[in-house]
Amino acid sequence: MKLFSTALAALALIAATVSGSPMMRQEQEASTCTLSGTYKSGTDISSCSVL
């Protein structure tokens, strides 16, 4: 039972990490993102809704 609880907790942690990952979010939004204009180096544009 203890092994099952540990495995379940690890799976939940991995699922939460992947779903909240900016890289995964960027891949999901990539088809709707269009970048235009001038950006300074270091500008965070990781969450693209309207740019």
TAGITA-V125018 format. One record per pair of residues at least 12 apart in sequence whose C-alpha atoms are under 6 Angstrom apart, sorted by the first residue. I is the first residue (numbers start at 1). J is the second residue. D is the distance in Angstrom with one decimal. If there is no record, write none. Layout:
# TAGITA-V125018
i=I j=J d=D
i=I j=J d=D
This chain:
# TAGITA-V125018
none
